[in-house]
Amino acid sequence: MPQPYSARSRAIEPFHVMALLARANELQAAGHDVIHLEIGEPDFTTAEPIIKAGQAALAAGKTRYTAARGLPELREAIAGFYAQRYGVHVDPGRILITPGGSGALLLAASLLVDPGKHWLLADPGYPCNRHFLRLVEGAAQLVPVGPEVRYQLTADLVAQHWNEDSVGALVASPANPTGTLLHRDELAALAASLKARDGHLVVDEIYHGLTYGTEASSVLEVDDDAFVLNSFSKYFGMTGWRLGWLVAPEAAVADLEKLAQNLYISAPSMAQTAALACFEPQTLAILEQRRAEFARRRDFLLPALRHLGFNIAVEPEGAFYLYADISTFGGDAFAFCHHFLETEHVAFTPGLDFGRYRAGHHVRFAYTQNLSRLEEAVTRIARGLRSWQG
């Protein structure tokens, strides 16, 4: 008998939503009209200036490896973006271009977490965060958070849950699945709390740019020693291009570059060249129009779901998700999601994908479909509630 596969591979859980997605695709293939509110991918294609830049890169033969840290001109463009949007100076030498935000998380986890050590993470939160920690033989210490703290880690919670195996905390602002932000004073308090314990602060800013009625503060405004994860997938709409970045303290860059050289050599060269177009005024104008469209979607779907009886205790300020408590309807989230997929052909995500704290009582809606589709989804959900409760 061959040896069993690794313990880490067995410990990393699959996305529960993928089973729902597979079933949704089966229903769609059978001719049913499925409304997809389950996957966190914008329905917009990549903006035309970026596509043209990518096509030009391919035509010019820009298909070779780049340096592990990424194209110098792209790192400079990102540094300029921080100066323009946040008013902070970031040395381009502190920026590493990565294969998606996941590549940035892999680098940070590999650098900062020894076997048996852990980061504090909010529960609920994005599941890959804890899985990456398991991959490097570390662990996620999940801290239950609810609407009373807007589903975010706080300095007080860090103080309560820190122990001898803690080496840092990973927070997200805006957060998936809740869409809530950590504001500047909260980021400053977290940074101070981590520094007092010789811990590292890692901040996922992947949904920056997708905020509504407010602007997100970067942790770099208050803590130059923080590690920042970001991506071209969400605001910039380049999901399939697999491109992200990591901002790190200067002292960490050499070790991170060494890890990058060994883990993935470099991020895709043609995607890096295309991404230079992200920062052009015509592209940013398109992206801001899309942000306004996401705001309209949120402002429709949030009150519509509340009117139907979903408890959404905290108004999301960013990303494109609504995290809803379904306790008033009874049952468990997974069965609830299956009911609406099978009867009304509306797909959304059970809370089980996002942690353990009251996960069975929550679902996530992604407002990544246009307004007419969202209106149809609400009509179907209202009808499905009657059959669920009947």
N, C-alpha and C positions, 0 to 999 in steps of 0.2 A: 504493500500500500504506500502511495506517495505521502510525503509529509503534508500536513494541512497548511493552508495558506496562512499568512501572517496574522497575528492577533490584531494588529492595527487595521488591517483591511476588514476584519470581522467587526471591529468596534465602530467603524465609521458607518453611520446610518445612511440609507438612501433618502432622497427627497420623496416624501409621501405624495407630493403633488404630481410627481411623474407618473404614478399609476393613474391618477385622475386624468392627466393629459393624454396618456395612451388611450384611455377609454373615450375621452372627448374626440380624439382623432379617429377612432373607430366609428363613432357615431357620425362624425362629419363625412367620413368616407362612404357611409351608408346613405348619405343624402340629407342628413339632418343639419339644420342651421344652428351651429353651436356658437355662443357668445363667450369669448375667452377673456375672463377677468382673473385668471390664475397665474399667469407668467409675468414676471417683472421686466418686460421688454417693451419699449415704446413702439407704437404702431407706425410711426414715421420712418421712412427710409433715411439713410444717411443723406445729409444736405448736399445738393448738387455741386457746390464748389469743392467739397471734400472728395466727392467721387471723381471729379475731373482731375484733381491733383493726384489721386491714386492712379488713374489711367495714364496720366503723363509720366508718373514714376515708373510704371511698368514699361511704357514705350521707350523710356530712356535707359532701361536696363538696371534700374535701381533695385536689384533683387538679391544683393549679396549681404552677408553678415555686416552688421554695424559693430561698433565698440559695445561692450557689455553694458555700459552706462547709457547708451543710446546716442542718437545724433546730437552733436553739440548745438546745432541750430534749433532743434526742438526743445532741448533743455533751456536754452536761452529764451525761447518763446514762452515757455511755461513760467519761467522766472518773471518775465515781463507781465504776464497775466496776473501773477500774485501782486506785483507792484500796482497795476492798474485797478484791480478789483478789490484788493484788501489793504492797499497802502503799506505792504510789508516788503522788505528787501530779502530775497532769497538768492544766495549764490548759486548759479546754475550747476556748479560742481557738486552741490548737495542733492541734486535731483537724479534719480535713476529711472529710465524708461523700462517698463516691464510688460510682459504678455498679459494684458488685462489687469484689473485691480487684484485679481487672484494672485498674479505673480508678485505684486507688491506685498501682499499678505504673507506669501510663502517666504519672501526674503526677510521680512520683519520677524516672523515666528522663528525662522531658522537662526537668526542672529541673537535673539533675546531670550529664548526659552530652552533651558536644559531639561533633560529627562526628569520627570517627577515634579517640575516646577509648573506654575500656572499663572494665567492672567484672570482677572476678574472681568466678567462679561455680564451685561444685562440679559435677563430672561423675562420676556421674549427678545430674540435677536436673530440675526441672519445665521442660518445653521452652519454654513461653511466655515465661519470663524472658529467654532469649537472643533470642527473636524480637522482643520489645518493644525491646530495645536496638538491634537492626537497624532497626526502624521509625524510631527517632530518629537514624539514621545513626551510631550508636555500634557497639560490638561486645562480645561476651562472650568473655573469656579463660577457657576451660574448664580447670579444674585437676583432673586425675585423682585421685579419692579412692576408697579401698577400705575393707574392714572394719578395717584396722589403725588408721584414724582415725574409725571408725564413719561413714564416707561423708560427713564434714563437713570444711569448710575449717577450718584451724587458723591460729593466729598465725604459726607456723613456715612454713606453706605460703604465707601472704601474703608473708612476707619473701622466700621463694625465688622467687616468680613475679611480684612487683611490678616494673614497668618504667616508662619515661617516659610511656607512654600510659595508665597506670592512674590512675583517679580514685576508685575505690571498690570495695567488695565487697558482693555480695548473698548472704546465707545464709538458710536456712530451718530453723526449729525449732518443731515437728517437721517433718521433711523429707518431701517426695514425690520419689521413690518408696520411700524406705527406712524411714521412720517413726522415724528417730533424732533425738535432742535435742542441742542445745548447752546445757550446764549453765552455771550462773552464772559460775563461774571461767573457763570457756572464752569466754563472751561478753565478760567483762572483758578477757581477753587479746587478743581480736580488736579490741575497741574501742581498746585502747592501741596495738596495732600499726597500725591505720588512722590514728589521730591523729598518730602519729609520722611518718607519710608525708603528712600533710595530705589524707588520703582520707576519703571518706564511708562509713559503715557503714549498710547497709539490711538490715533483718531482716524476713523473711516469718514472721509469727506466726499465719497463717491457720488452722492446726490446733490452736491453743491451746484448752484445754478438753477435747480428746480425747487425754488421756494416761492411762497405766495403771500404777498402783503408784507414781507420782511426780507431782509438779506441775512444769509448765514455768515457768522463770524468764523474765520479760520483759527484753529488753535495757535497757529504761528503768530497771531497778533498778540498773544499773551505768553507764549512759551516757545522759545526758539529751539529748545531741546526735544520737543515732541517729535514723534514719527507720524507722518501724514500719508495715508493711502488715498489715491484718487484714480480716476478712470476716465477714458474717453467714451465709455459705453452709454451713459445716461443722458446728461445734459448735451453732450456733443453727438449723441446718436450713432456711435460707431460700434455697436455691440459685436458684430461678427468680425470686426477687424482685429480684435483681441489686443487692446493697447491700454496701458495704464501708466501710473508713475508713483514713485515713493520719494518723499522728501525726508531726509535724515540729518541728524547732527553731523557736522563735519568729521568728527572723530570716528564715526561709524562707517564712512563711505568706503574706505579701502576694504574692509571685511565684507561689506555688502557687494562690492564689485567682484570680489573673489567668489562669493556664493553665486552671483549671477552668471559668471563665466562657466561655472560647473553645472548649474541647474538648467539653464536654457540658452546659453551662449549670447543671444541677443533677442530683443523683441523684433517682430516682423519689419523688415526694412521698408517695404512699400507702404505699410500702414503708417510708419513713422513719417515718411515724406508726405503722405496725404494729410496727416494730422496738422502739418504746418498751416494748412488752410483754415483750421478751426478758429484761428485767432484773427482772421481778416474781418474787417467791418461788415462786409456783405454776409459772411457766414454767421457772425454774431447776431445780426439783425434777424436772420431766419430762426436762429435758436431762441431768441427772445419772443418771437411770434409763437413758437411752439410752447414756450413756458406759459404764455398767456392762455393758450388753448388748454393746457393742463389745469390751470387755475379755474377756467370755466367748467371743466369736467368735475373737479373737486366740489365746486360750489353748487353743482347740480346734484351729484351723487350723495354727498354727505347728508343734506337735509332729507333727501328722498328715502334713504335707508333708515334714518332716525324716525321718520314718519311711519315706516313699516314696523317699527318696534325694535330695531337693532340698537344696542347700546354702544355708542361711540363716544366715550366719556371725554376724550381730549381731541380738540380740533387739530388735525395735522397741519403743519406749516410748510412741509416740503415732501419730496419724493413723489410717488404717485400711488399711494396705498391708503386704504382705510382698514383699521384693525377693529373688528366689531365683536362685542360680547353677545352671544346668542342664548344666554341663560334663560331669558324669558320664554324661549321657544322649547326648552327642554331637549333631551337627547344629547348625543355627542357630536362633535364637530365633523368627524369623518363621515358618519352616517348622514349628517345634515348636508354635507357637500355632495355626497353620492345621490341623495334624493333629488337635488336640484339639477344635477347633471343628467340623470336618467329621465326625469319627468319634464323638465323645462329646458334642458340643453343650455344651461348657464353654468360655466365652470368657474369656481373660485377655490381658494386654498384653505385647508384645515390648519388650525393653530399648532398642530403637532409638529409641523416642520420648523417651528420657531423657538422651541424650547419645551419646558415642562410646567412652568407656573401657569395654572389655569388654562393650559393649552387646549384641553378638550372642550372648553367653553367659548373658544374664539375662532373666527375665520378672518381671512384677509381678502379684500377686494382690490384688484389693480385697475385703476381707471386709465387703461392704456388703449381703450377703444373710443371712437368718436361719439359725439353727443347723441346722435340718433340711435346708435347701438346701445348706449347706456340707458336711454329712455326705454328701449325695448327690453333690456335686461331687467329694469325695475318692474315693468309690467309683468314679466314672466315670474320674477321673484315673488311679487304680491300674490299671484295665482298659486305658485308653489307653496307658499306659506299656508294657504287654505287647505291644500291636500296634505301637507305635513302635519297640521294640527287637527285635521278632520278624522 
